[in-house]
Amino acid sequence: PIILGEKLSFDPFPLQSPDSAPPSVLIAGAGVSDLVTSWVLLDRGYDVTIVSKDFASFTNQQRLTSQIAGALWEFPPAVCGQHTDLLSLKKSKHRCMEAYHIWAAIASDPKLAALAGVQMRSSNFFSLARHGIDPRYGAVDAYEHLAPVIDTDQCMKWLMLLVETKGAKFQTETITHGLFTQEELLDRFSADVIINCTGLSALSLASDKTCYPLRGALIRVINDGKDFPKVESSLAVTADAARDNKIVFIVPRNDNILLIGGIKRMRARVEAFLPSLKNARVNPEYPIAQGLRPARETNIRVERELRTRSTLSHGVSSEEASRIIHNYGHGGSGWSLSFGCAADVASLVEEVLHNLPASEMKLRQKKKVVLENVQLQPLGDHRIMEEPIRARL
């Protein structure tokens, strides 16, 4: 796990000072997964170079996918693109909780929270009518908890500055074709490992045909209390609780902007859900944030490249493990999964540096245990086991 002060710090320098010849990592991509992974590795003394054709922008031009995200922490990650793969669901708990604790720690420091754009807000999932929701909408149950809500533009700006001050180098470059066929990038950038955090580009860079785009759009409305009662809490109907998978997503981005998921049809659903939003004014400077989220048929891939290279040395042929690690397919949950996936990537980097063989992501099968010669003795309404016991696997 990532523990603040032990493996991660908010200081503008690496927690662990790099030695004279630190391991070098090349990270492809510049979204939240890339920047958080860079942060984690920099604080462990790695040399990090980030390569991307685009970096976060703060103008009227198209923003990165990480910037158009709703960035409401959630577990299980279900509102914007439901995760159903059993392996992803099994791993998402610790990944989401890693991120929760880091974002919450940032939000607990007022100065840091303002710089990073992180707040803790009450978040309601499949909410009840007490928040002003029309009871005719059909909401019949709900749960509520405090969750990090992230102003993505502000946080991306802060993350880029943080990793730069910790020593990351930025290179603007477009990588085309499969990374597996371009491991000469290791030589060109003097890198020991390549980490692929390219989102949808993994379709070509990882030759992963299971990647697909998941459209996302958020309407940005003025949330100043003049046109409707100011919304202070996040309100959502998740994909697994919605009728016909028709989600509702209402999230305060910051103190002045409210995000409403979708455009025409989803806005109609949102207004049916919370009728006071019919009077909402769209933010004229930045009315709509939209883009394509990086989804995958079997969801998140945090895994080493499994293909091997044939090498010939002194007339002897052998198979050599790839030095590529993948971290993509987060759908609409990149911010929720960020630090947990980065911690897993850091472990895989260690594997590569120690020349350990790559292993496939898969669920571990539980072994069946058969107990023989077990004697049970009553103890009130309970039973205890006595010797002899032999377990056969």
JOQUI-V112394 format. One line per field, one symbol per residue. ss: DSSP state (a for helix, b for strand, c for the rest). phi: phi as a letter, one per 40 degrees, with the letter a starting at -180 (. if undefined). A space follows every 10 residues. Layout:
ss: ???
phi: ???
This chain:
ss: cccbcccbcc cccccccccc cccbbbbbcc caaaaaaaaa aaccccbbbb bbcccccccc cccccccccc cbcccccccc cccccaaaaa aaaaaaaaaa aaaaaaacca aaaaaacbbb bbbbbcccaa acccaaaccc ccbbbbbbbb caaaaaaaaa aaaaacccbb bbccccccaa aaccaaaacc ccbbbbccaa aaaaaccccc bbbbbbbbbb bbcccccccc cccbbbbccc ccaaaccbbb bbccccbbbb bccaaaaaaa aaacaaaaac cbcccccbbb bbbbbbcccc bbbbcccbbb bbbccbbbbb bccbbbbbcc bccaaaaaaa aaaaaaaaaa aaaccccccc cccccccccb bbccbbbbbc cbbbbbcccb bbc
phi: .cbdgbbaac ccaccbcccc bcdbbbbchb cccccccddd cccbgccbbb bacbbdbbbc cdccdccccc fccaaccbcb gccbcccccc cccccccdcd ccccccccbd ccccccgbbc bcbbbfcccc cgccccchcb aabbacacbb cccccccccc cccccchcbb bcaccbgccc cbccddccbf bcabbcbcgc ccdbcbfbcc cacbcbabcb bcbbgccadd cbbcbabccc bccfgccbab bccacbbbcb cgbccccccc cccbdccccc bccccacbba abcccadbgc bbaccccbbc bbbfgbcabb ccbbbbaagc gcbdcccdcc cccccdcccc dcccfcccbc caccccccbb cbfcbbbdag cbbbcbccbb bbc
